[in-house]
Amino acid sequence: MAHKSPATRRYMRVHIALSILYVALVLLASRFVPDDAAPTPGVILWALLPGLVVLGWIWNMGTYLFALEDEYIRMLETRKALVATALVLGISGGWGLIELFADVPALPVFFIFPIWCLGLALGQLVNRLTGHRQACA
Amino acid sequence: MKNRLKVLRAERDWSQQDLAERLAVSRQSVNAIETGRYDPSLPLAFRIADVFGLPIEDIFQREV
């Protein structure tokens, strides 16, 4: 069975709690903010509430990296984050240039963070393909 | 960097998990070091040396 360190267990607990909060806040915002609402302070506040959870996710990931005592696992997690960053910079930079020169739809900034998270999964795959196996965090 | 971790572990009849627990790292870390996929930091190399009661240079050698 894969070893789960206390840092990994704590990370997962906080991540799940924040994810539930995120879904709840998005559902609440969808209920109380009408479609195409004017950007009033209230509407912006509702929109930013799930954004605070995104900050919480990022804080949790950073805390996890610092809390990991196993340097090999920390190296693998750092590699995953680098692959994710490379993916998001590659897509946003590449698509941004296409947007400059061609009449294509703009990539909503909202998708940057989900793409980065997708990059973490890609990073896990890169770790595996280069012979480094670890328990999923 | 080459190392004699596997031999030293076998001499003591320790599993990778046994050594991992003595070093307070994961079994994956021990496996990665043993198979040469990861070179440990100096502090971890010192811990490994302490666990086996040997100088670092008797465990880790340069690739020639």
N, CA and C atoms of all chains as a GROMACS GRO file, in nm:
protein
  603
    1MET      N    1   0.085  -0.120   0.000
    1MET     CA    2   0.000   0.000   0.000
    1MET      C    3   0.088   0.124   0.000
    2ALA      N    4   0.049   0.225  -0.073
    2ALA     CA    5   0.128   0.347  -0.084
    2ALA      C    6   0.134   0.418   0.052
    3HIS      N    7   0.255   0.465   0.086
    3HIS     CA    8   0.275   0.536   0.212
    3HIS      C    9   0.219   0.677   0.200
    4LYS      N   10   0.138   0.719   0.296
    4LYS     CA   11   0.087   0.856   0.298
    4LYS      C   12   0.143   0.922   0.422
    5SER      N   13   0.224   1.024   0.403
    5SER     CA   14   0.285   1.094   0.516
    5SER      C   15   0.180   1.181   0.584
    6PRO      N   16   0.207   1.224   0.709
    6PRO     CA   17   0.112   1.316   0.775
    6PRO      C   18   0.089   1.443   0.691
    7ALA      N   19   0.195   1.492   0.624
    7ALA     CA   20   0.180   1.613   0.541
    7ALA      C   21   0.084   1.587   0.425
    8THR      N   22   0.092   1.469   0.364
    8THR     CA   23   0.004   1.434   0.252
    8THR      C   24  -0.140   1.422   0.300
    9ARG      N   25  -0.158   1.358   0.418
    9ARG     CA   26  -0.294   1.342   0.470
    9ARG      C   27  -0.356   1.478   0.503
   10ARG      N   28  -0.274   1.566   0.562
   10ARG     CA   29  -0.324   1.700   0.596
   10ARG      C   30  -0.361   1.775   0.468
   11TYR      N   31  -0.273   1.766   0.367
   11TYR     CA   32  -0.297   1.834   0.240
   11TYR      C   33  -0.431   1.786   0.180
   12MET      N   34  -0.453   1.654   0.181
   12MET     CA   35  -0.575   1.600   0.122
   12MET      C   36  -0.700   1.646   0.199
   13ARG      N   37  -0.690   1.646   0.333
   13ARG     CA   38  -0.804   1.690   0.415
   13ARG      C   39  -0.841   1.835   0.383
   14VAL      N   40  -0.740   1.922   0.380
   14VAL     CA   41  -0.767   2.065   0.354
   14VAL      C   42  -0.818   2.082   0.211
   15HIS      N   43  -0.758   2.009   0.117
   15HIS     CA   44  -0.799   2.020  -0.024
   15HIS      C   45  -0.945   1.981  -0.044
   16ILE      N   46  -0.985   1.871   0.019
   16ILE     CA   47  -1.124   1.825   0.005
   16ILE      C   48  -1.220   1.927   0.067
   17ALA      N   49  -1.184   1.978   0.187
   17ALA     CA   50  -1.270   2.077   0.254
   17ALA      C   51  -1.284   2.202   0.167
   18LEU      N   52  -1.172   2.250   0.110
   18LEU     CA   53  -1.176   2.370   0.026
   18LEU      C   54  -1.257   2.344  -0.102
   19SER      N   55  -1.246   2.223  -0.156
   19SER     CA   56  -1.319   2.190  -0.279
   19SER      C   57  -1.469   2.193  -0.255
   20ILE      N   58  -1.511   2.139  -0.139
   20ILE     CA   59  -1.654   2.140  -0.105
   20ILE      C   60  -1.701   2.286  -0.091
   21LEU      N   61  -1.618   2.367  -0.022
   21LEU     CA   62  -1.652   2.509  -0.004
   21LEU      C   63  -1.661   2.580  -0.140
   22TYR      N   64  -1.570   2.546  -0.230
   22TYR     CA   65  -1.569   2.609  -0.364
   22TYR      C   66  -1.699   2.580  -0.439
   23VAL      N   67  -1.736   2.451  -0.440
   23VAL     CA   68  -1.859   2.413  -0.511
   23VAL      C   69  -1.979   2.484  -0.449
   24ALA      N   70  -1.983   2.488  -0.314
   24ALA     CA   71  -2.095   2.553  -0.245
   24ALA      C   72  -2.101   2.702  -0.282
   25LEU      N   73  -1.986   2.769  -0.284
   25LEU     CA   74  -1.985   2.914  -0.314
   25LEU      C   75  -2.022   2.941  -0.459
   26VAL      N   76  -1.977   2.854  -0.551
   26VAL     CA   77  -2.013   2.872  -0.693
   26VAL      C   78  -2.164   2.853  -0.710
   27LEU      N   79  -2.221   2.752  -0.642
   27LEU     CA   80  -2.365   2.728  -0.652
   27LEU      C   81  -2.443   2.847  -0.595
   28LEU      N   82  -2.395   2.898  -0.479
   28LEU     CA   83  -2.463   3.013  -0.417
   28LEU      C   84  -2.455   3.136  -0.507
   29ALA      N   85  -2.335   3.160  -0.564
   29ALA     CA   86  -2.318   3.276  -0.653
   29ALA      C   87  -2.408   3.262  -0.775
   30SER      N   88  -2.418   3.139  -0.828
   30SER     CA   89  -2.505   3.118  -0.945
   30SER      C   90  -2.651   3.146  -0.911
   31ARG      N   91  -2.687   3.116  -0.785
   31ARG     CA   92  -2.826   3.135  -0.743
   31ARG      C   93  -2.859   3.283  -0.721
   32PHE      N   94  -2.766   3.357  -0.661
   32PHE     CA   95  -2.795   3.495  -0.623
   32PHE      C   96  -2.754   3.601  -0.724
   33VAL      N   97  -2.663   3.564  -0.816
   33VAL     CA   98  -2.620   3.663  -0.916
   33VAL      C   99  -2.686   3.630  -1.049
   34PRO      N  100  -2.769   3.721  -1.102
   34PRO     CA  101  -2.834   3.692  -1.231
   34PRO      C  102  -2.732   3.693  -1.344
   35ASP      N  103  -2.767   3.623  -1.454
   35ASP     CA  104  -2.679   3.620  -1.572
   35ASP      C  105  -2.659   3.762  -1.625
   36ASP      N  106  -2.542   3.793  -1.674
   36ASP     CA  107  -2.508   3.923  -1.732
   36ASP      C  108  -2.535   4.039  -1.635
   37ALA      N  109  -2.508   4.016  -1.506
   37ALA     CA  110  -2.529   4.122  -1.407
   37ALA      C  111  -2.428   4.234  -1.425
   38ALA      N  112  -2.469   4.356  -1.390
   38ALA     CA  113  -2.375   4.470  -1.396
   38ALA      C  114  -2.267   4.449  -1.289
   39PRO      N  115  -2.144   4.502  -1.315
   39PRO     CA  116  -2.034   4.479  -1.219
   39PRO      C  117  -2.044   4.568  -1.095
   40THR      N  118  -2.147   4.549  -1.017
   40THR     CA  119  -2.162   4.625  -0.892
   40THR      C  120  -2.070   4.564  -0.786
   41PRO      N  121  -2.042   4.640  -0.677
   41PRO     CA  122  -1.956   4.584  -0.572
   41PRO      C  123  -2.008   4.450  -0.518
   42GLY      N  124  -2.142   4.439  -0.504
   42GLY     CA  125  -2.199   4.314  -0.452
   42GLY      C  126  -2.172   4.196  -0.544
   43VAL      N  127  -2.191   4.219  -0.674
   43VAL     CA  128  -2.169   4.111  -0.772
   43VAL      C  129  -2.021   4.071  -0.773
   44ILE      N  130  -1.935   4.172  -0.768
   44ILE     CA  131  -1.790   4.142  -0.769
   44ILE      C  132  -1.751   4.063  -0.643
   45LEU      N  133  -1.812   4.100  -0.529
   45LEU     CA  134  -1.784   4.027  -0.405
   45LEU      C  135  -1.826   3.881  -0.418
   46TRP      N  136  -1.947   3.858  -0.471
   46TRP     CA  137  -1.994   3.720  -0.490
   46TRP      C  138  -1.899   3.642  -0.581
   47ALA      N  139  -1.853   3.711  -0.687
   47ALA     CA  140  -1.764   3.643  -0.782
   47ALA      C  141  -1.628   3.613  -0.718
   48LEU      N  142  -1.585   3.701  -0.626
   48LEU     CA  143  -1.452   3.682  -0.566
   48LEU      C  144  -1.451   3.577  -0.456
   49LEU      N  145  -1.567   3.547  -0.398
   49LEU     CA  146  -1.569   3.450  -0.287
   49LEU      C  147  -1.509   3.315  -0.328
   50PRO      N  148  -1.551   3.256  -0.443
   50PRO     CA  149  -1.484   3.131  -0.484
   50PRO      C  150  -1.336   3.154  -0.515
   51GLY      N  151  -1.304   3.277  -0.557
   51GLY     CA  152  -1.164   3.310  -0.585
   51GLY      C  153  -1.078   3.300  -0.460
   52LEU      N  154  -1.137   3.332  -0.344
   52LEU     CA  155  -1.063   3.319  -0.218
   52LEU      C  156  -1.028   3.172  -0.192
   53VAL      N  157  -1.121   3.083  -0.233
   53VAL     CA  158  -1.093   2.940  -0.216
   53VAL      C  159  -0.977   2.898  -0.308
   54VAL      N  160  -0.972   2.956  -0.428
   54VAL     CA  161  -0.860   2.926  -0.518
   54VAL      C  162  -0.728   2.966  -0.451
   55LEU      N  163  -0.729   3.084  -0.386
   55LEU     CA  164  -0.609   3.126  -0.311
   55LEU      C  165  -0.577   3.024  -0.201
   56GLY      N  166  -0.684   2.972  -0.139
   56GLY     CA  167  -0.666   2.870  -0.034
   56GLY      C  168  -0.601   2.744  -0.090
   57TRP      N  169  -0.644   2.703  -0.211
   57TRP     CA  170  -0.583   2.585  -0.276
   57TRP      C  171  -0.433   2.608  -0.297
   58ILE      N  172  -0.401   2.729  -0.348
   58ILE     CA  173  -0.260   2.760  -0.377
   58ILE      C  174  -0.179   2.762  -0.246
   59TRP      N  175  -0.236   2.823  -0.143
   59TRP     CA  176  -0.169   2.827  -0.012
   59TRP      C  177  -0.148   2.684   0.039
   60ASN      N  178  -0.249   2.598   0.024
   60ASN     CA  179  -0.240   2.460   0.071
   60ASN      C  180  -0.128   2.384  -0.002
   61MET      N  181  -0.117   2.408  -0.134
   61MET     CA  182  -0.012   2.340  -0.211
   61MET      C  183   0.127   2.386  -0.167
   62GLY      N  184   0.139   2.518  -0.145
   62GLY     CA  185   0.268   2.571  -0.100
   62GLY      C  186   0.305   2.517   0.037
   63THR      N  187   0.207   2.516   0.128
   63THR     CA  188   0.231   2.463   0.263
   63THR      C  189   0.274   2.317   0.257
   64TYR      N  190   0.208   2.243   0.166
   64TYR     CA  191   0.239   2.100   0.150
   64TYR      C  192   0.385   2.080   0.110
   65LEU      N  193   0.430   2.160   0.014
   65LEU     CA  194   0.569   2.146  -0.033
   65LEU      C  195   0.668   2.173   0.081
   66PHE      N  196   0.636   2.274   0.163
   66PHE     CA  197   0.727   2.306   0.274
   66PHE      C  198   0.718   2.201   0.385
   67ALA      N  199   0.598   2.140   0.402
   67ALA     CA  200   0.580   2.045   0.512
   67ALA      C  201   0.638   1.908   0.480
   68LEU      N  202   0.656   1.878   0.351
   68LEU     CA  203   0.708   1.745   0.314
   68LEU      C  204   0.850   1.727   0.367
   69GLU      N  205   0.868   1.626   0.450
   69GLU     CA  206   1.002   1.604   0.506
   69GLU      C  207   1.085   1.512   0.416
   70ASP      N  208   1.017   1.435   0.331
   70ASP     CA  209   1.086   1.342   0.242
   70ASP      C  210   1.134   1.417   0.118
   71GLU      N  211   1.266   1.436   0.108
   71GLU     CA  212   1.318   1.522   0.001
   71GLU      C  213   1.293   1.466  -0.139
   72TYR      N  214   1.288   1.334  -0.152
   72TYR     CA  215   1.263   1.274  -0.284
   72TYR      C  216   1.120   1.302  -0.330
   73ILE      N  217   1.024   1.284  -0.238
   73ILE     CA  218   0.884   1.311  -0.270
   73ILE      C  219   0.866   1.461  -0.299
   74ARG      N  220   0.938   1.545  -0.221
   74ARG     CA  221   0.930   1.690  -0.245
   74ARG      C  222   0.982   1.724  -0.385
   75MET      N  223   1.089   1.655  -0.427
   75MET     CA  224   1.144   1.677  -0.561
   75MET      C  225   1.040   1.639  -0.668
   76LEU      N  226   0.972   1.525  -0.646
   76LEU     CA  227   0.871   1.482  -0.744
   76LEU      C  228   0.755   1.581  -0.750
   77GLU      N  229   0.712   1.630  -0.633
   77GLU     CA  230   0.602   1.727  -0.630
   77GLU      C  231   0.644   1.858  -0.699
   78THR      N  232   0.768   1.898  -0.677
   78THR     CA  233   0.818   2.021  -0.740
   78THR      C  234   0.823   2.004  -0.892
   79ARG      N  235   0.865   1.886  -0.937
   79ARG     CA  236   0.868   1.860  -1.082
   79ARG      C  237   0.728   1.869  -1.141
   80LYS      N  238   0.630   1.814  -1.068
   80LYS     CA  239   0.491   1.823  -1.115
   80LYS      C  240   0.449   1.968  -1.131
   81ALA      N  241   0.482   2.052  -1.031
   81ALA     CA  242   0.445   2.193  -1.038
   81ALA      C  243   0.515   2.263  -1.154
   82LEU      N  244   0.639   2.224  -1.182
   82LEU     CA  245   0.712   2.285  -1.295
   82LEU      C  246   0.649   2.246  -1.428
   83VAL      N  247   0.609   2.118  -1.440
   83VAL     CA  248   0.544   2.074  -1.564
   83VAL      C  249   0.412   2.150  -1.581
   84ALA      N  250   0.337   2.164  -1.470
   84ALA     CA  251   0.209   2.235  -1.475
   84ALA      C  252   0.231   2.381  -1.517
   85THR      N  253   0.334   2.444  -1.462
   85THR     CA  254   0.363   2.583  -1.495
   85THR      C  255   0.404   2.595  -1.642
   86ALA      N  256   0.484   2.500  -1.688
   86ALA     CA  257   0.526   2.502  -1.829
   86ALA      C  258   0.404   2.487  -1.920
   87LEU      N  259   0.311   2.399  -1.882
   87LEU     CA  260   0.191   2.378  -1.964
   87LEU      C  261   0.108   2.506  -1.972
   88VAL      N  262   0.083   2.567  -1.855
   88VAL     CA  263  -0.004   2.684  -1.853
   88VAL      C  264   0.063   2.803  -1.923
   89LEU      N  265   0.194   2.819  -1.906
   89LEU     CA  266   0.263   2.929  -1.974
   89LEU      C  267   0.267   2.904  -2.125
   90GLY      N  268   0.286   2.778  -2.162
   90GLY     CA  269   0.290   2.743  -2.304
   90GLY      C  270   0.157   2.769  -2.372
   91ILE      N  271   0.049   2.724  -2.307
   91ILE     CA  272  -0.084   2.741  -2.367
   91ILE      C  273  -0.124   2.888  -2.370
   92SER      N  274  -0.107   2.957  -2.254
   92SER     CA  275  -0.151   3.098  -2.250
   92SER      C  276  -0.065   3.185  -2.341
   93GLY      N  277   0.067   3.159  -2.340
   93GLY     CA  278   0.156   3.237  -2.427
   93GLY      C  279   0.130   3.210  -2.574
   94GLY      N  280   0.117   3.082  -2.606
   94GLY     CA  281   0.094   3.042  -2.746
   94GLY      C  282  -0.039   3.092  -2.797
   95TRP      N  283  -0.145   3.066  -2.717
   95TRP     CA  284  -0.278   3.110  -2.759
   95TRP      C  285  -0.287   3.262  -2.763
   96GLY      N  286  -0.218   3.327  -2.669
   96GLY     CA  287  -0.215   3.474  -2.668
   96GLY      C  288  -0.160   3.530  -2.798
   97LEU      N  289  -0.056   3.469  -2.850
   97LEU     CA  290   0.002   3.515  -2.977
   97LEU      C  291  -0.096   3.492  -3.092
   98ILE      N  292  -0.163   3.376  -3.089
   98ILE     CA  293  -0.262   3.349  -3.194
   98ILE      C  294  -0.372   3.455  -3.189
   99GLU      N  295  -0.414   3.489  -3.063
   99GLU     CA  296  -0.517   3.593  -3.048
   99GLU      C  297  -0.473   3.726  -3.107
  100LEU      N  298  -0.342   3.757  -3.094
  100LEU     CA  299  -0.291   3.883  -3.146
  100LEU      C  300  -0.300   3.891  -3.298
  101PHE      N  301  -0.275   3.778  -3.363
  101PHE     CA  302  -0.262   3.781  -3.509
  101PHE      C  303  -0.383   3.725  -3.584
  102ALA      N  304  -0.469   3.653  -3.514
  102ALA     CA  305  -0.582   3.591  -3.584
  102ALA      C  306  -0.710   3.618  -3.506
  103ASP      N  307  -0.820   3.612  -3.577
  103ASP     CA  308  -0.950   3.637  -3.517
  103ASP      C  309  -1.002   3.507  -3.454
  104VAL      N  310  -0.948   3.478  -3.335
  104VAL     CA  311  -0.991   3.356  -3.265
  104VAL      C  312  -1.051   3.397  -3.130
  105PRO      N  313  -1.133   3.310  -3.070
  105PRO     CA  314  -1.191   3.348  -2.940
  105PRO      C  315  -1.083   3.361  -2.833
  106ALA      N  316  -1.102   3.457  -2.741
  106ALA     CA  317  -1.006   3.479  -2.633
  106ALA      C  318  -1.016   3.365  -2.532
  107LEU      N  319  -0.901   3.325  -2.481
  107LEU     CA  320  -0.900   3.221  -2.376
  107LEU      C  321  -0.937   3.289  -2.244
  108PRO      N  322  -1.053   3.250  -2.183
  108PRO     CA  323  -1.090   3.314  -2.056
  108PRO      C  324  -0.983   3.289  -1.948
  109VAL      N  325  -0.948   3.396  -1.876
  109VAL     CA  326  -0.844   3.386  -1.773
  109VAL      C  327  -0.883   3.283  -1.667
  110PHE      N  328  -1.014   3.264  -1.650
  110PHE     CA  329  -1.064   3.166  -1.553
  110PHE      C  330  -0.997   3.030  -1.573
  111PHE      N  331  -0.968   2.994  -1.698
  111PHE     CA  332  -0.920   2.859  -1.727
  111PHE      C  333  -0.772   2.838  -1.691
  112ILE      N  334  -0.701   2.946  -1.657
  112ILE     CA  335  -0.558   2.932  -1.626
  112ILE      C  336  -0.536   2.833  -1.511
  113PHE      N  337  -0.609   2.851  -1.402
  113PHE     CA  338  -0.587   2.763  -1.286
  113PHE      C  339  -0.628   2.618  -1.314
  114PRO      N  340  -0.748   2.593  -1.375
  114PRO     CA  341  -0.779   2.454  -1.410
  114PRO      C  342  -0.675   2.390  -1.502
  115ILE      N  343  -0.621   2.469  -1.596
  115ILE     CA  344  -0.518   2.412  -1.686
  115ILE      C  345  -0.393   2.378  -1.605
  116TRP      N  346  -0.360   2.465  -1.508
  116TRP     CA  347  -0.243   2.436  -1.424
  116TRP      C  348  -0.265   2.306  -1.346
  117CYS      N  349  -0.388   2.286  -1.295
  117CYS     CA  350  -0.418   2.163  -1.221
  117CYS      C  351  -0.408   2.041  -1.314
  118LEU      N  352  -0.454   2.059  -1.437
  118LEU     CA  353  -0.440   1.952  -1.536
  118LEU      C  354  -0.291   1.922  -1.558
  119GLY      N  355  -0.211   2.027  -1.554
  119GLY     CA  356  -0.066   2.012  -1.570
  119GLY      C  357  -0.005   1.929  -1.457
  120LEU      N  358  -0.066   1.935  -1.337
  120LEU     CA  359  -0.015   1.852  -1.227
  120LEU      C  360  -0.031   1.704  -1.262
  121ALA      N  361  -0.146   1.670  -1.323
  121ALA     CA  362  -0.167   1.531  -1.365
  121ALA      C  363  -0.066   1.493  -1.473
  122LEU      N  364  -0.039   1.586  -1.564
  122LEU     CA  365   0.061   1.562  -1.668
  122LEU      C  366   0.200   1.544  -1.603
  123GLY      N  367   0.226   1.623  -1.501
  123GLY     CA  368   0.353   1.611  -1.428
  123GLY      C  369   0.367   1.475  -1.363
  124GLN      N  370   0.256   1.424  -1.309
  124GLN     CA  371   0.256   1.290  -1.249
  124GLN      C  372   0.293   1.186  -1.355
  125LEU      N  373   0.237   1.206  -1.474
  125LEU     CA  374   0.264   1.114  -1.586
  125LEU      C  375   0.412   1.123  -1.627
  126VAL      N  376   0.464   1.246  -1.632
  126VAL     CA  377   0.606   1.264  -1.667
  126VAL      C  378   0.694   1.195  -1.563
  127ASN      N  379   0.658   1.209  -1.435
  127ASN     CA  380   0.734   1.140  -1.329
  127ASN      C  381   0.734   0.990  -1.352
  128ARG      N  382   0.618   0.936  -1.385
  128ARG     CA  383   0.608   0.791  -1.407
  128ARG      C  384   0.690   0.748  -1.527
  129LEU      N  385   0.678   0.825  -1.637
  129LEU     CA  386   0.748   0.788  -1.760
  129LEU      C  387   0.900   0.797  -1.744
  130THR      N  388   0.946   0.879  -1.648
  130THR     CA  389   1.090   0.889  -1.627
  130THR      C  390   1.134   0.798  -1.512
  131GLY      N  391   1.046   0.704  -1.476
  131GLY     CA  392   1.085   0.601  -1.379
  131GLY      C  393   1.065   0.638  -1.234
  132HIS      N  394   0.992   0.746  -1.208
  132HIS     CA  395   0.969   0.787  -1.069
  132HIS      C  396   0.822   0.762  -1.033
  133ARG      N  397   0.800   0.664  -0.948
  133ARG     CA  398   0.663   0.635  -0.905
  133ARG      C  399   0.641   0.688  -0.765
  134GLN      N  400   0.523   0.741  -0.739
  134GLN     CA  401   0.491   0.789  -0.605
  134GLN      C  402   0.341   0.775  -0.584
  135ALA      N  403   0.302   0.780  -0.457
  135ALA     CA  404   0.160   0.779  -0.426
  135ALA      C  405   0.102   0.912  -0.471
  136CYS      N  406  -0.021   0.910  -0.525
  136CYS     CA  407  -0.085   1.035  -0.568
  136CYS      C  408  -0.111   1.122  -0.447
  137ALA      N  409  -0.075   1.252  -0.458
  137ALA     CA  410  -0.102   1.345  -0.347
  137ALA      C  411  -0.236   1.410  -0.369
  138MET      N  412   2.615   0.896  -0.949
  138MET     CA  413   2.680   0.847  -0.827
  138MET      C  414   2.636   0.703  -0.799
  139LYS      N  415   2.735   0.616  -0.771
  139LYS     CA  416   2.702   0.477  -0.738
  139LYS      C  417   2.686   0.466  -0.586
  140ASN      N  418   2.615   0.363  -0.542
  140ASN     CA  419   2.607   0.341  -0.398
  140ASN      C  420   2.593   0.193  -0.366
  141ARG      N  421   2.625   0.159  -0.241
  141ARG     CA  422   2.622   0.018  -0.198
  141ARG      C  423   2.504  -0.008  -0.105
  142LEU      N  424   2.403   0.072  -0.120
  142LEU     CA  425   2.289   0.063  -0.028
  142LEU      C  426   2.225  -0.076  -0.028
  143LYS      N  427   2.206  -0.132  -0.147
  143LYS     CA  428   2.137  -0.261  -0.158
  143LYS      C  429   2.217  -0.371  -0.088
  144VAL      N  430   2.348  -0.369  -0.110
  144VAL     CA  431   2.436  -0.470  -0.049
  144VAL      C  432   2.435  -0.455   0.103
  145LEU      N  433   2.452  -0.332   0.149
  145LEU     CA  434   2.458  -0.306   0.294
  145LEU      C  435   2.326  -0.343   0.361
  146ARG      N  436   2.218  -0.317   0.290
  146ARG     CA  437   2.085  -0.350   0.344
  146ARG      C  438   2.069  -0.503   0.351
  147ALA      N  439   2.114  -0.571   0.245
  147ALA     CA  440   2.102  -0.718   0.241
  147ALA      C  441   2.188  -0.781   0.352
  148GLU      N  442   2.306  -0.724   0.377
  148GLU     CA  443   2.393  -0.778   0.484
  148GLU      C  444   2.323  -0.773   0.620
  149ARG      N  445   2.238  -0.675   0.635
  149ARG     CA  446   2.168  -0.660   0.764
  149ARG      C  447   2.029  -0.722   0.762
  150ASP      N  448   1.995  -0.780   0.648
  150ASP     CA  449   1.864  -0.844   0.629
  150ASP      C  450   1.749  -0.744   0.651
  151TRP      N  451   1.770  -0.622   0.602
  151TRP     CA  452   1.666  -0.519   0.613
  151TRP      C  453   1.592  -0.509   0.480
  152SER      N  454   1.462  -0.490   0.486
  152SER     CA  455   1.386  -0.461   0.365
  152SER      C  456   1.400  -0.312   0.335
  153GLN      N  457   1.356  -0.271   0.218
  153GLN     CA  458   1.357  -0.127   0.186
  153GLN      C  459   1.273  -0.049   0.287
  154GLN      N  460   1.162  -0.111   0.329
  154GLN     CA  461   1.073  -0.045   0.425
  154GLN      C  462   1.144  -0.028   0.559
  155ASP      N  463   1.220  -0.132   0.601
  155ASP     CA  464   1.295  -0.123   0.728
  155ASP      C  465   1.391  -0.004   0.723
  156LEU      N  466   1.466   0.004   0.613
  156LEU     CA  467   1.563   0.114   0.601
  156LEU      C  468   1.492   0.249   0.594
  157ALA      N  469   1.380   0.253   0.521
  157ALA     CA  470   1.304   0.378   0.508
  157ALA      C  471   1.260   0.427   0.647
  158GLU      N  472   1.214   0.333   0.730
  158GLU     CA  473   1.169   0.372   0.865
  158GLU      C  474   1.286   0.424   0.949
  159ARG      N  475   1.402   0.360   0.935
  159ARG     CA  476   1.520   0.406   1.010
  159ARG      C  477   1.564   0.546   0.965
  160LEU      N  478   1.541   0.576   0.837
  160LEU     CA  479   1.583   0.706   0.783
  160LEU      C  480   1.472   0.812   0.789
  161ALA      N  481   1.351   0.768   0.829
  161ALA     CA  482   1.234   0.857   0.830
  161ALA      C  483   1.206   0.915   0.691
  162VAL      N  484   1.215   0.829   0.590
  162VAL     CA  485   1.175   0.867   0.453
  162VAL      C  486   1.081   0.760   0.400
  163SER      N  487   1.029   0.781   0.278
  163SER     CA  488   0.939   0.682   0.220
  163SER      C  489   1.018   0.567   0.158
  164ARG      N  490   0.950   0.452   0.140
  164ARG     CA  491   1.014   0.338   0.074
  164ARG      C  492   1.053   0.374  -0.069
  165GLN      N  493   0.970   0.458  -0.132
  165GLN     CA  494   1.002   0.501  -0.270
  165GLN      C  495   1.136   0.574  -0.274
  166SER      N  496   1.166   0.652  -0.169
  166SER     CA  497   1.293   0.725  -0.165
  166SER      C  498   1.410   0.628  -0.161
  167VAL      N  499   1.398   0.526  -0.073
  167VAL     CA  500   1.506   0.427  -0.062
  167VAL      C  501   1.525   0.357  -0.196
  168ASN      N  502   1.414   0.320  -0.258
  168ASN     CA  503   1.420   0.253  -0.389
  168ASN      C  504   1.486   0.342  -0.494
  169ALA      N  505   1.450   0.470  -0.495
  169ALA     CA  506   1.506   0.562  -0.595
  169ALA      C  507   1.656   0.582  -0.574
  170ILE      N  508   1.699   0.586  -0.447
  170ILE     CA  509   1.843   0.604  -0.418
  170ILE      C  510   1.918   0.476  -0.457
  171GLU      N  511   1.862   0.362  -0.416
  171GLU     CA  512   1.928   0.234  -0.446
  171GLU      C  513   1.949   0.211  -0.595
  172THR      N  514   1.848   0.248  -0.671
  172THR     CA  515   1.855   0.221  -0.815
  172THR      C  516   1.923   0.335  -0.892
  173GLY      N  517   1.975   0.433  -0.819
  173GLY     CA  518   2.051   0.540  -0.882
  173GLY      C  519   1.966   0.644  -0.954
  174ARG      N  520   1.834   0.641  -0.929
  174ARG     CA  521   1.748   0.741  -0.994
  174ARG      C  522   1.745   0.872  -0.917
  175TYR      N  523   1.796   0.870  -0.794
  175TYR     CA  524   1.797   0.993  -0.713
  175TYR      C  525   1.922   0.994  -0.626
  176ASP      N  526   1.994   1.105  -0.630
  176ASP     CA  527   2.110   1.122  -0.542
  176ASP      C  528   2.065   1.201  -0.420
  177PRO      N  529   2.086   1.145  -0.300
  177PRO     CA  530   2.036   1.214  -0.179
  177PRO      C  531   2.115   1.342  -0.151
  178SER      N  532   2.051   1.430  -0.075
  178SER     CA  533   2.120   1.552  -0.030
  178SER      C  534   2.229   1.511   0.069
  179LEU      N  535   2.318   1.603   0.100
  179LEU     CA  536   2.426   1.574   0.196
  179LEU      C  537   2.370   1.536   0.334
  180PRO      N  538   2.269   1.611   0.387
  180PRO     CA  539   2.215   1.571   0.518
  180PRO      C  540   2.158   1.428   0.518
  181LEU      N  541   2.089   1.391   0.410
  181LEU     CA  542   2.033   1.255   0.404
  181LEU      C  543   2.145   1.152   0.388
  182ALA      N  544   2.246   1.186   0.311
  182ALA     CA  545   2.361   1.095   0.295
  182ALA      C  546   2.428   1.072   0.430
  183PHE      N  547   2.438   1.177   0.511
  183PHE     CA  548   2.496   1.161   0.646
  183PHE      C  549   2.407   1.071   0.733
  184ARG      N  550   2.274   1.088   0.719
  184ARG     CA  551   2.182   1.002   0.798
  184ARG      C  552   2.199   0.856   0.757
  185ILE      N  553   2.214   0.834   0.625
  185ILE     CA  554   2.233   0.696   0.576
  185ILE      C  555   2.363   0.640   0.634
  186ALA      N  556   2.468   0.722   0.633
  186ALA     CA  557   2.597   0.678   0.686
  186ALA      C  558   2.584   0.644   0.835
  187ASP      N  559   2.510   0.726   0.908
  187ASP     CA  560   2.490   0.701   1.052
  187ASP      C  561   2.416   0.570   1.074
  188VAL      N  562   2.312   0.546   0.992
  188VAL     CA  563   2.231   0.425   1.009
  188VAL      C  564   2.318   0.300   0.987
  189PHE      N  565   2.409   0.305   0.890
  189PHE     CA  566   2.494   0.188   0.862
  189PHE      C  567   2.623   0.191   0.946
  190GLY      N  568   2.648   0.301   1.014
  190GLY     CA  569   2.770   0.311   1.095
  190GLY      C  570   2.895   0.311   1.011
  191LEU      N  571   2.888   0.374   0.894
  191LEU     CA  572   3.002   0.377   0.801
  191LEU      C  573   3.026   0.520   0.754
  192PRO      N  574   3.149   0.550   0.709
  192PRO     CA  575   3.172   0.682   0.648
  192PRO      C  576   3.096   0.693   0.514
  193ILE      N  577   3.059   0.813   0.477
  193ILE     CA  578   2.983   0.833   0.352
  193ILE      C  579   3.055   0.772   0.233
  194GLU      N  580   3.188   0.789   0.228
  194GLU     CA  581   3.262   0.741   0.110
  194GLU      C  582   3.263   0.588   0.098
  195ASP      N  583   3.226   0.518   0.205
  195ASP     CA  584   3.216   0.372   0.196
  195ASP      C  585   3.080   0.329   0.141
  196ILE      N  586   2.990   0.424   0.130
  196ILE     CA  587   2.854   0.393   0.080
  196ILE      C  588   2.834   0.450  -0.060
  197PHE      N  589   2.878   0.573  -0.079
  197PHE     CA  590   2.860   0.640  -0.209
  197PHE      C  591   2.994   0.657  -0.279
  198GLN      N  592   2.996   0.622  -0.405
  198GLN     CA  593   3.118   0.641  -0.484
  198GLN      C  594   3.086   0.716  -0.613
  199ARG      N  595   3.190   0.789  -0.660
  199ARG     CA  596   3.176   0.858  -0.787
  199ARG      C  597   3.161   0.760  -0.902
  200GLU      N  598   3.083   0.799  -1.002
  200GLU     CA  599   3.080   0.721  -1.128
  200GLU      C  600   3.211   0.747  -1.200
  201VAL      N  601   3.275   0.641  -1.251
  201VAL     CA  602   3.399   0.664  -1.326
  201VAL      C  603   3.377   0.646  -1.475
   0.00000   0.00000   0.00000
